[in-house]
Amino acid sequence: RSYALYTDQDILWWRKVSMNEFMSSIPSSKFSLAYTGQVRREEGPLNTGVLLVNLPIYKKDLPALLNFMFGDFQISTAWDQGVLNKFYDENVGRLRWSVKWNYRMFWDGKDHVAIVHYWAIKPSDALDCWIKKRSLKKCPDIDLGMIPDSLREKFQQQALKMAEKDDHKLSFMKEVMLKYKKYREQCDAFDASEDA
């Protein structure tokens, strides 16, 4: 078997993962791409921020995917994700993968998380403010990344409401923010040592 793992740059490996755990999480070998839900864990639009690519099958799909992409298809939102979702809505080859590989910081943290994907809300001082005050009006705008403007407010409100509903104390979100801050401190220290 030959696989590749693609991730967006806005992810954090939550814990160490063994090769055995990773390989045993692949439920089938009959797929081209495996990815997870976007807002809700097991339903709705699929998010390609973390993709498992089955290289031999994907290579077979690639000519049809490129023809589809450069044909009459119009991308209105979510660029690469929009193309992949539309293509695999019409063609066999997509597999839903465990959410632990593409977890959101606004979920409750109860799914043996492996990778956190900062989708719809990014770690920031503004998010820290919201965690403390629970109000968007009293805080600066929270970075949403590359979500199209027409969907920004909807997705952010949905994510924040879900965080409050699923984990009222926001325990997982706070834990993610602490890990992110530690990571940033390590990056800043490394950058300072490179400059010295």
C-alpha positions in Angstrom: 0.0 0.0 0.0 1.2 3.5 -0.8 -0.3 6.5 0.9 0.4 10.2 1.3 -0.8 12.4 4.1 -1.6 16.0 3.1 -2.3 18.7 5.6 -3.1 22.4 5.4 -0.5 24.5 7.3 -3.0 25.5 10.0 -2.8 22.2 11.9 -1.3 21.0 15.2 -0.2 17.4 15.8 -2.0 16.9 19.1 -0.1 13.9 20.3 2.5 11.3 19.0 1.0 8.8 16.7 2.5 5.4 16.0 2.8 4.1 12.4 0.7 1.1 13.6 -2.1 3.4 14.8 -2.0 5.4 11.6 -2.1 2.4 9.3 -4.8 0.6 11.3 -7.0 3.7 11.0 -7.3 3.1 7.2 -10.6 1.2 7.0 -10.2 0.1 3.3 -7.8 0.1 0.4 -10.6 0.9 -2.1 -10.6 4.7 -2.0 -8.8 7.5 -3.7 -9.1 10.2 -1.0 -10.2 10.0 2.6 -11.3 13.0 4.6 -13.7 14.2 7.3 -16.7 16.4 8.0 -16.2 20.1 8.1 -18.4 21.6 10.8 -20.1 18.6 12.3 -18.2 15.5 12.9 -20.0 12.9 10.8 -22.2 14.9 8.5 -22.4 17.8 6.1 -19.7 19.2 3.8 -16.3 17.5 3.8 -13.1 19.3 4.7 -9.9 18.6 2.9 -7.6 20.3 5.4 -6.2 16.8 6.2 -6.3 14.3 3.3 -5.2 10.7 3.1 -4.3 10.0 -0.5 -4.2 6.4 -1.8 -1.6 7.1 -4.4 -2.2 4.2 -6.9 -6.0 4.9 -7.1 -5.6 8.7 -7.0 -3.2 8.5 -10.0 -5.9 6.6 -11.9 -8.5 9.3 -10.9 -6.2 12.2 -11.8 -6.9 12.5 -15.5 -10.6 12.6 -15.0 -10.2 15.0 -12.0 -8.1 17.4 -14.1 -10.6 17.2 -17.0 -13.4 18.0 -14.6 -11.4 20.8 -13.0 -10.5 22.5 -16.2 -13.8 21.8 -17.9 -17.0 23.7 -17.3 -16.8 23.4 -13.5 -17.2 26.7 -11.7 -15.6 27.1 -8.3 -17.6 29.4 -6.2 -16.2 28.5 -2.8 -13.5 26.5 -1.1 -11.3 26.2 -4.2 -9.5 22.8 -4.0 -12.0 21.5 -1.5 -14.9 22.5 -3.7 -13.4 20.8 -6.7 -12.7 17.5 -4.8 -16.1 17.5 -3.1 -18.0 18.1 -6.3 -15.9 15.6 -8.3 -16.3 12.8 -5.7 -20.0 13.6 -5.3 -20.2 12.4 -8.9 -17.6 9.7 -8.9 -16.6 6.8 -6.6 -13.5 7.1 -4.6 -14.1 9.2 -1.5 -14.0 7.7 2.0 -15.0 9.3 5.2 -12.1 9.0 7.6 -12.1 9.2 11.4 -12.5 12.8 12.7 -9.5 12.3 15.0 -7.3 13.1 12.0 -8.9 16.4 11.2 -10.3 17.6 14.5 -11.7 21.1 15.2 -10.8 23.1 18.3 -14.5 24.0 18.7 -15.4 20.3 19.3 -15.3 18.7 22.8 -12.0 16.8 22.5 -13.4 13.4 23.4 -12.5 11.6 20.2 -8.8 10.5 20.8 -7.6 13.5 18.8 -4.5 13.1 16.6 -4.5 16.3 14.6 -6.2 19.6 15.4 -7.1 21.7 12.3 -7.7 25.4 13.0 -10.7 25.7 10.7 -13.2 28.6 11.0 -11.4 30.0 14.1 -7.7 30.5 14.4 -5.7 30.7 17.6 -5.2 34.4 18.4 -5.5 37.1 21.0 -9.0 37.7 19.6 -10.0 34.1 20.3 -8.5 34.4 23.8 -10.7 37.4 24.3 -13.8 35.6 23.2 -13.0 32.6 25.5 -12.9 35.0 28.4 -15.8 37.3 27.5 -18.0 35.0 25.3 -18.8 38.0 23.1 -17.7 38.9 19.6 -18.8 42.5 20.2 -16.3 43.0 23.0 -13.3 41.5 21.1 -11.4 42.1 17.9 -12.3 40.0 14.8 -11.2 36.3 15.1 -9.0 35.2 12.1 -10.9 32.8 9.9 -8.2 32.0 7.4 -9.2 31.4 3.8 -13.0 30.9 4.3 -14.8 32.9 1.5 -16.2 36.2 2.7 -19.8 35.1 2.0 -19.5 32.2 4.5 -17.2 33.8 7.2 -19.8 35.0 9.6 -22.0 31.9 9.3 -19.2 29.5 9.9 -17.6 31.4 12.7 -20.9 31.8 14.6 -21.7 28.1 14.0 -18.3 27.1 15.3 -18.5 29.3 18.5 -22.0 28.2 19.3 -21.0 24.5 18.9 -18.1 25.1 21.2 -20.3 26.5 23.9 -22.9 23.8 23.5 -20.6 20.8 23.3 -18.1 21.9 25.9 -19.6 24.7 28.0 -16.4 25.3 29.9 -14.5 25.4 26.6 -11.9 23.0 28.2 -10.7 21.6 24.9 -10.4 25.0 23.2 -8.5 26.3 26.1 -6.1 23.3 26.0 -5.6 23.9 22.3 -4.8 27.5 22.9 -2.2 26.6 25.6 -0.5 24.1 23.3 -0.5 26.7 20.4 1.0 29.3 22.6 3.8 26.9 23.7 4.4 26.0 20.1 4.6 29.8 19.2 7.0 30.4 22.0 9.3 27.6 20.8 9.1 29.0 17.2 10.0 32.5 18.5 12.9 31.2 20.5 14.2 29.3 17.5 13.9 32.3 15.3 15.7 34.5 17.9 18.6 31.9 18.1 18.9 31.9 14.3 19.1 35.7 14.3 21.8 35.8 17.0 
